[in-house]
Amino acid sequence: MKKKLSGRIFAVLMMLCLLCSSSLMVAYAEGDDKPSGNGMVQIELPDFADHIASFAIYEVGNYNYDGTVTLKDDFSSFTGDLTDFSEASKTLVAAESLAEIAASKKSLDSGTTSESKVVFSSLRTDNSLFLVLQTAGEEIIEVSPMLVILPYRTETGSSISVVIEAKYTDKRIPVEPKGAVVLIKKDKEDKRLPGAHFRFEFKSYIPENYIENTGIDVLSDSKGDYYWDVISLDLVTDEKGQIAIEDLPFGTYRFIETKAPNGYRLSEEPKEFEINKVGKIEFKGDIGEYVAKEGDPSFIIFENELKGGTPVHSSNPVQHSDASKPQSSVPSTVSTVSTVSTPSEVSGSPVITGEDVAKYTIISVVSGVSLAAVVLLLVFGKKESRYR
C-alpha cells in the first residue's frame, strides 16, 4: 500500500514539475521580444520638440563580426544593404526601407520627448541592431529614422549607452516655393534650333531706403523702382533647342537673345515671364526633351525667322556694372539643367592669325628673291649672247 501511495505522489510531483517548466518556457517565449538588458539609447532633439515628438524602437536583428546582419523574423522580408554603416547616406536608405516594414510590426518600446530627449532603456547589448522611428509630431519636427547597434558588454553587469543627436527638419520654417522654366527655340516651321545664346535676368526691386544706385539702369513700374539683375550672361540652347532652369524663386524673369542660330534673324524682343507656381522638370532621354515632373513649370517659346541662309550675329551682350548694386533677392546661382555650349561659327572673310602673317611674309620674301634671280639671269643671259 505504501509503495502504491509513494508511486502516486511521485507521479503527481512529476506532473507539477512539467507544468511549471512549461509555464516558464511560455513566459520566456512571450517575453523574448521585450526589453531585457543593460543597454540604453538616448535620442536628443532641439528644445522646441519637447513634449511634442514621439518615437518607437524596434529590434531588427543582430550585427555579426563578418559585417553581415542576421534579421529577426519580423524584418526577414528586407532586401536592402546592411553591410556598411560608415556612410550616412546608405544607412539612411536602409533605415527608411526598414521603417516601411516596421509600420505593421509591434515595437519594443515607445516614448515622447522630455527635456529635449527620449530614452529607451533595458535593451539587449549583444550586438543587437535597433531601429528608432518617429510616430508623432511630424507637423512640428520631422526626424529621420535611425539605426543603432548596441555592442556586447565588456564586463558582467556593466551598461552601455548610445546617445544620438537626431537629424531633423524644422517644419515651423516655411519652405520657399520655387518654380522652373524651359525655353524652347524654334523657327516658323517648328524646327528646333540649337546654338542660340541668351542672357537670363531677374526683375529686382530696389528698397525705398536705398540711395546709392549708380551704375545700374533704374526703371519704374506700379510696384516701385527696379533693375534687371543678370543671373547668367550666356545660356545656349541644346540640340533640341532647349534651355532648362529650375529652383527659381517666385518673381519676374526675362530671356534676351544675344546670338541667333546660324542663318536666322536675331529675336530682339526680350521674353518676360512670371514664376508664380511651384514646378519641377525632368529630362526624358527617349525623346531628348524636358517635361514637367511636378507642379506647373513654365515653357517659353522663342521663334526665329530665316534670313536667306546668311548668318546673323548680335553684338556682345551688355553687362551691368556691379557698382553700388542693391542686394538681389535671387541667388547668385540657379540650377541650370541644360547649358549646352556649341562650337563658335565663323562667317565672312577668313581671319588671319599671327602665325599666318609670319608664314605669308616668308613666302613673299622667297618669292621676291626667286623672281629677282630670274630677271637677272634673263638680263645677263641676253648680254652674253650679244658679245658672241
Secondary structure, DSSP 8 states (H G I E B T S, - for coil): -HHHHHHHHHHHHHHHHHHHHHHHHHHHHHTTTS--SSEEEEEE--GGGTTT-EEEEEEEEEE-TTS-EEE-GGGTT--S--S--S-HHHHHHHHHHHHHHHTTS--SEEEE-BTTEEEEEEE--SSEEEEEEEEE-TTTEEE--EEEEE---SSTT--EEEEEE--EEETTS----EEEEEEEEEETT--B----EEEEEEEEE--TT----TTS--EEETTEEEEEEEEEEEEE--TTSEEEEEEEESEEEEEEEEE--TTB----S-EEEEE-S-EEEEEETTTTEEEEEEE--EEEEEEE-B-TT-------------TT----SS-S--EES----------SS----HHHHHHHHHHHHHHHHHHHHHHHHHHHHHHHHHH-
